[in-house]
Amino acid sequence: MSGVATGRGPVGVAVIGAGNISKQYLDNLTGFPDLKVHMIADLFEDAAASRAKEYGIPEFGGVEAALTHPDVEIIVNLTIPAAHVEVATAAVRAGKHVWTEKPFSLDRESGLGLLKAADAAGIRLGCAPDTFLGAGLQTARRIIERGDIGTPLTAMTTFQTPGPESWHPNPGFLFQHGAGPLFDMGPYYLTALVQTFGSVRRVAALGSKAMDVRAIGSGPKAGEKFTVEVPTHVSAMAQFDSGASSHSVFSFESPRERTGFVEITGTDATISLPDPNEFGGDVRIWRAGDEDWTVIPATGPANGRGLGVLDMARSIRTGVPHRATGNLAYHVLDTMVSVSESIESGTFIDIESSAPTSAALPEDWEPSAQTL
């Protein structure tokens, strides 16, 4: 929804979830003049207190305190994936706009329910990733829309690692339902593709699992074993509204790490995008007859996590649509669920949901400016 312009001055924010990822958000949210972080909330109030002290945030407490705070307009939902919809729905009922870490939900039913509840209440939903708002992918978008590669036709993306158990001290949740390489990393790559080609119309995929059990490789739990519930290698094809197609690999099974690979081929040239899990990075173009890539430095903001929250806040004040919408996040989720269904059924899966391409950010959009 676009909403209507409301209020004046900085937009009040509360962060629910004081875990590791909250630091990445708060580094930025506390520095944007158009936002005011009023409190940190967590089921474990000691964790909220510690994070609030670290960032000089005046209040901390439990989840209900954030939902009922009179000066909070946006809830930044950084809870575990299984709690995303529950917390977001509670925020909608409390009349708060919501920004949620990815994934939007773990299944279509709960995701659609959240979309409908927010629409009925006139509440905005936003969801990570907001990396597509960063300088790298926005620069690539301007190049593509300018026609520098001709008509975009196909794409290839690759994310391959040995798996996070080698470095993560408690990686079991990354191998459970709602995670794995597809749900953990897919949102970054698929969002970048949807922003280029439009909505996905059908998918086909193969998946495999090299091991049913893995062991933690570092930290105090090193050596402990955990069960792998989901495919750890996924190879997926997608066809888009435009007729363009893509092939993507998402893998926790490769001794050789290859991440951040996104190439889009057009009628006139091929463009290599920066890592869609990052906010910056140069763009490269290869034209027929070239001996090497032409490097184009990215321009625009590359602050990091929280750009989507800021865009939502400014859009609330001005009454225009924000960019990293709940509808976009749901369409990416629908695509990932469809990929999983294709792996199980061995057939193409049609996708019913759609997500219009978000408006590009102006090249001079400046997060550090006070605009409200």
VMD Tcl script that draws the C-alpha trace (Angstrom):
set ca {
  {0.00 0.00 0.00}
  {1.13 3.59 -0.56}
  {-0.67 5.05 2.43}
  {-1.13 8.73 3.09}
  {1.29 11.29 4.40}
  {1.27 11.30 8.20}
  {2.98 13.37 10.87}
  {6.13 15.41 10.76}
  {9.69 14.96 11.93}
  {11.71 11.75 12.38}
  {9.79 8.47 12.33}
  {9.80 6.56 15.61}
  {11.22 3.03 15.55}
  {11.39 0.09 17.96}
  {13.59 -2.93 17.30}
  {12.29 -6.32 18.45}
  {15.11 -8.84 18.66}
  {18.48 -8.00 20.22}
  {20.51 -10.75 18.56}
  {23.62 -10.46 16.41}
  {21.88 -9.02 13.37}
  {20.49 -6.14 15.43}
  {23.99 -4.62 15.53}
  {24.10 -4.37 11.75}
  {20.76 -2.59 11.73}
  {21.41 -0.32 14.69}
  {24.75 0.86 13.31}
  {22.66 2.56 10.62}
  {19.25 3.18 12.17}
  {20.75 5.21 15.02}
  {22.64 7.38 12.52}
  {19.84 8.26 10.09}
  {18.42 11.72 11.01}
  {14.97 10.80 9.65}
  {14.63 7.95 12.18}
  {14.43 7.92 15.97}
  {15.05 4.57 17.69}
  {13.03 4.74 20.91}
  {13.57 1.27 22.31}
  {14.96 -2.25 21.99}
  {12.74 -5.20 22.91}
  {13.49 -8.88 23.36}
  {12.01 -11.92 25.08}
  {15.21 -11.80 27.13}
  {15.10 -8.31 28.58}
  {18.71 -8.48 29.75}
  {19.75 -8.77 26.10}
  {17.57 -5.79 25.22}
  {19.07 -3.78 28.07}
  {22.61 -4.57 26.97}
  {21.94 -3.60 23.36}
  {20.12 -0.39 24.38}
  {23.06 0.65 26.56}
  {25.51 -0.11 23.74}
  {23.73 2.25 21.36}
  {22.50 4.88 23.79}
  {18.85 3.99 23.18}
  {16.67 5.35 25.99}
  {14.29 2.42 26.57}
  {14.29 -1.37 26.60}
  {11.83 -4.07 27.60}
  {9.65 -6.90 26.39}
  {7.80 -7.25 23.11}
  {4.54 -5.79 24.42}
  {6.31 -2.61 25.51}
  {7.45 -2.03 21.92}
  {4.02 -2.77 20.46}
  {2.31 -0.29 22.77}
  {4.94 2.47 22.73}
  {3.11 5.69 21.79}
  {6.01 7.19 19.81}
  {6.82 4.10 17.74}
  {5.49 4.02 14.16}
  {7.66 1.23 12.70}
  {8.48 -2.10 14.33}
  {11.75 -3.55 13.05}
  {11.19 -7.28 13.47}
  {14.53 -9.08 13.92}
  {13.19 -12.19 15.63}
  {13.95 -15.76 14.53}
  {12.30 -16.78 11.21}
  {9.69 -18.98 12.92}
  {8.43 -15.93 14.85}
  {8.39 -13.43 11.98}
  {4.69 -13.70 11.13}
  {3.54 -13.89 14.75}
  {5.39 -10.72 15.75}
  {4.48 -8.88 12.54}
  {0.80 -9.75 12.95}
  {0.85 -8.49 16.54}
  {2.43 -5.25 15.34}
  {-0.23 -4.82 12.64}
  {-2.94 -5.30 15.26}
  {-1.23 -2.65 17.36}
  {-1.37 -0.22 14.44}
  {2.36 -0.24 13.73}
  {4.04 -0.46 10.34}
  {6.42 -3.43 10.16}
  {9.84 -4.12 8.70}
  {10.81 -7.81 8.94}
  {14.06 -9.62 8.38}
  {13.88 -12.30 5.71}
  {12.20 -14.63 5.13}
  {8.81 -12.93 5.09}
  {7.20 -16.14 6.34}
  {7.85 -19.88 6.18}
  {4.78 -20.80 4.12}
  {2.25 -19.26 1.76}
  {-0.74 -19.49 4.12}
  {0.73 -17.44 6.96}
  {2.35 -14.99 4.55}
  {-0.93 -14.33 2.74}
  {-2.70 -13.95 6.08}
  {-0.23 -11.28 7.12}
  {-0.60 -9.42 3.81}
  {-4.39 -9.41 4.13}
  {-4.33 -8.29 7.77}
  {-2.00 -5.40 6.96}
  {-4.03 -4.34 3.93}
  {-7.26 -4.34 5.96}
  {-5.61 -2.26 8.69}
  {-3.96 0.21 6.31}
  {-0.52 -0.82 7.56}
  {2.71 -0.96 5.55}
  {4.81 -4.11 5.44}
  {8.46 -4.15 4.45}
  {10.95 -6.97 4.37}
  {14.61 -7.69 3.80}
  {16.59 -7.92 1.70}
  {17.01 -4.23 1.08}
  {20.37 -4.82 -0.59}
  {18.74 -4.05 -3.94}
  {18.47 -0.44 -2.73}
  {22.25 -0.22 -2.34}
  {24.58 1.54 -4.74}
  {25.73 -1.64 -6.48}
  {22.39 -3.04 -7.64}
  {20.83 0.39 -8.20}
  {23.76 1.32 -10.49}
  {23.26 -1.93 -12.39}
  {19.57 -1.21 -12.69}
  {20.19 2.25 -14.15}
  {22.57 0.74 -16.71}
  {20.06 -1.94 -17.74}
  {17.12 0.48 -17.92}
  {19.24 2.86 -20.01}
  {19.50 0.09 -22.59}
  {23.25 -0.44 -22.36}
  {22.94 -4.25 -22.66}
  {19.94 -4.21 -24.97}
  {16.95 -6.30 -23.95}
  {17.70 -8.53 -20.91}
  {17.19 -12.15 -21.94}
  {18.76 -14.58 -19.47}
  {20.54 -14.73 -16.12}
  {22.83 -17.06 -14.19}
  {23.42 -16.86 -10.44}
  {25.65 -18.93 -8.18}
  {26.01 -19.28 -4.43}
  {28.28 -22.14 -3.37}
  {30.00 -22.73 -0.02}
  {30.99 -25.79 2.04}
  {28.24 -24.87 4.51}
  {27.98 -22.58 7.54}
  {28.70 -25.31 10.10}
  {32.42 -24.70 9.50}
  {32.26 -21.24 11.09}
  {28.85 -20.76 12.75}
  {28.88 -21.74 16.46}
  {25.24 -22.92 16.37}
  {24.32 -23.67 12.74}
  {21.57 -26.26 13.16}
  {18.73 -23.84 12.40}
  {20.28 -23.09 8.99}
  {19.58 -26.70 7.96}
  {15.97 -26.84 9.15}
  {12.64 -26.14 7.46}
  {12.59 -22.54 6.26}
  {16.36 -22.37 5.81}
  {18.97 -24.28 3.84}
  {20.83 -22.49 1.05}
  {17.59 -21.79 -0.84}
  {15.66 -20.00 1.92}
  {18.74 -18.51 3.59}
  {20.40 -17.01 0.51}
  {17.71 -17.25 -2.17}
  {15.99 -13.98 -1.18}
  {19.05 -11.92 -2.17}
  {19.47 -13.46 -5.61}
  {15.78 -13.85 -6.46}
  {14.95 -10.29 -5.39}
  {17.68 -8.99 -7.70}
  {16.26 -11.05 -10.58}
  {12.65 -9.98 -9.95}
  {13.74 -6.35 -9.91}
  {15.33 -6.89 -13.33}
  {12.90 -9.20 -15.14}
  {9.59 -8.77 -13.29}
  {7.57 -11.47 -11.57}
  {8.43 -15.17 -11.79}
  {5.78 -17.20 -13.61}
  {7.04 -20.78 -13.26}
  {9.98 -22.74 -11.89}
  {11.57 -26.17 -12.13}
  {14.26 -27.47 -9.81}
  {16.37 -30.36 -8.59}
  {17.66 -30.70 -5.05}
  {19.91 -33.05 -3.13}
  {21.33 -33.63 0.33}
  {24.87 -34.96 0.60}
  {24.63 -35.79 4.30}
  {21.74 -36.43 6.66}
  {23.86 -35.40 9.65}
  {26.51 -32.69 9.98}
  {28.83 -31.63 12.79}
  {29.53 -28.18 14.22}
  {33.06 -27.18 13.31}
  {33.85 -24.35 15.71}
  {32.93 -22.75 19.02}
  {31.92 -24.33 22.33}
  {29.67 -26.89 20.60}
  {32.34 -28.06 18.15}
  {31.86 -31.73 17.31}
  {28.16 -31.82 18.18}
  {26.04 -33.32 15.41}
  {22.72 -32.09 14.04}
  {20.15 -33.35 11.54}
  {19.89 -31.88 8.05}
  {16.19 -31.47 7.16}
  {16.34 -29.71 3.77}
  {18.19 -29.99 0.45}
  {21.69 -28.57 0.72}
  {22.17 -28.23 -3.04}
  {19.47 -26.69 -5.22}
  {19.56 -26.08 -8.96}
  {16.58 -24.00 -10.13}
  {15.29 -22.62 -13.40}
  {12.82 -19.74 -13.53}
  {10.79 -18.06 -16.25}
  {9.61 -14.48 -15.82}
  {6.74 -12.30 -17.03}
  {8.96 -10.89 -19.76}
  {9.74 -14.35 -21.12}
  {13.30 -14.11 -19.80}
  {14.72 -17.09 -17.95}
  {17.36 -17.77 -15.30}
  {19.35 -20.61 -13.81}
  {20.44 -20.46 -10.16}
  {22.55 -22.68 -7.91}
  {22.26 -22.51 -4.12}
  {24.63 -24.89 -2.38}
  {26.12 -25.75 1.01}
  {28.09 -28.60 -0.60}
  {30.98 -27.00 -2.48}
  {34.58 -27.11 -1.19}
  {35.20 -24.16 -3.50}
  {33.42 -20.99 -2.44}
  {31.75 -19.05 -5.24}
  {29.29 -16.46 -4.02}
  {27.79 -13.24 -5.27}
  {27.75 -14.36 -8.92}
  {24.95 -12.76 -10.96}
  {25.30 -12.34 -14.72}
  {22.54 -11.00 -16.94}
  {22.84 -11.38 -20.70}
  {21.08 -8.99 -23.03}
  {20.80 -8.73 -26.80}
  {23.85 -6.42 -26.93}
  {26.02 -7.21 -23.89}
  {26.43 -9.13 -20.63}
  {26.40 -7.35 -17.28}
  {27.91 -8.74 -14.08}
  {26.14 -7.48 -10.98}
  {27.75 -6.97 -7.57}
  {27.07 -9.48 -4.81}
  {23.31 -9.20 -4.09}
  {24.06 -9.87 -0.41}
  {26.01 -6.60 -0.29}
  {25.06 -2.95 -0.74}
  {28.03 -1.77 -2.82}
  {30.37 -3.18 -5.43}
  {31.37 -2.32 -8.97}
  {29.37 -3.27 -12.06}
  {31.05 -4.91 -15.06}
  {29.97 -5.06 -18.71}
  {31.25 -7.31 -21.52}
  {30.39 -6.54 -25.14}
  {31.10 -8.64 -28.22}
  {34.69 -8.06 -29.29}
  {35.87 -6.83 -25.89}
  {39.11 -8.28 -24.54}
  {38.07 -7.70 -20.94}
  {35.26 -6.43 -18.74}
  {34.52 -2.71 -18.56}
  {34.26 -1.75 -14.88}
  {31.70 0.85 -13.85}
  {32.01 2.12 -10.25}
  {28.78 2.10 -8.26}
  {27.22 5.41 -7.26}
  {24.68 6.04 -4.52}
  {24.23 4.97 -0.88}
  {25.84 1.75 0.36}
  {25.26 2.16 4.09}
  {24.03 -1.37 4.76}
  {21.03 -2.92 6.49}
  {18.33 -0.44 7.33}
  {18.07 1.42 4.01}
  {14.68 -0.24 3.50}
  {13.48 0.95 6.91}
  {14.56 4.50 6.07}
  {12.84 4.36 2.67}
  {9.68 3.14 4.38}
  {9.86 5.96 6.94}
  {10.29 8.66 4.33}
  {7.48 7.11 2.25}
  {5.14 7.14 5.27}
  {5.72 10.87 5.69}
  {5.30 11.69 2.00}
  {2.48 9.25 1.24}
  {4.23 7.44 -1.62}
  {4.87 3.68 -2.03}
  {7.99 2.29 -0.35}
  {10.21 -0.07 -2.29}
  {11.06 -3.23 -0.30}
  {7.42 -4.20 0.14}
  {5.69 -7.12 1.76}
  {4.24 -8.06 -1.63}
  {7.74 -8.29 -3.11}
  {8.96 -10.40 -0.19}
  {5.91 -12.67 -0.42}
  {6.46 -13.20 -4.15}
  {10.06 -14.23 -3.49}
  {8.84 -16.56 -0.74}
  {6.21 -18.01 -3.10}
  {8.96 -18.61 -5.64}
  {11.15 -20.43 -3.09}
  {8.24 -22.57 -1.89}
  {7.50 -23.40 -5.52}
  {11.13 -24.40 -6.07}
  {10.84 -26.76 -3.09}
  {7.61 -28.20 -4.49}
  {9.25 -28.74 -7.86}
  {12.10 -30.66 -6.21}
  {9.56 -32.93 -4.53}
  {7.26 -33.40 -7.53}
  {9.73 -33.39 -10.41}
  {7.48 -31.00 -12.37}
  {7.28 -27.36 -13.34}
  {5.34 -25.29 -10.79}
  {3.30 -22.26 -11.86}
  {3.46 -19.22 -9.58}
  {0.31 -17.21 -8.95}
  {1.65 -14.24 -7.01}
  {3.15 -11.14 -8.61}
  {5.27 -8.23 -7.48}
  {5.57 -5.08 -9.61}
  {9.13 -3.83 -9.96}
  {9.84 -1.22 -7.30}
  {10.64 2.36 -8.27}
  {14.33 3.07 -8.65}
  {16.03 5.21 -6.02}
  {17.10 8.66 -7.19}
  {20.87 8.70 -7.70}
  {21.18 11.54 -5.18}
  {19.08 9.80 -2.48}
  {21.02 10.51 0.69}
  {20.43 8.50 3.90}
  {22.41 10.92 6.07}
  {20.29 13.92 5.06}
  {17.51 15.22 7.31}
  {14.46 15.42 5.07}
  {11.49 15.09 7.43}
}
mol new
graphics top color blue
foreach p $ca { graphics top sphere $p radius 0.5 }
foreach p [lrange $ca 0 end-1] q [lrange $ca 1 end] { graphics top cylinder $p $q radius 0.2 }
display resetview
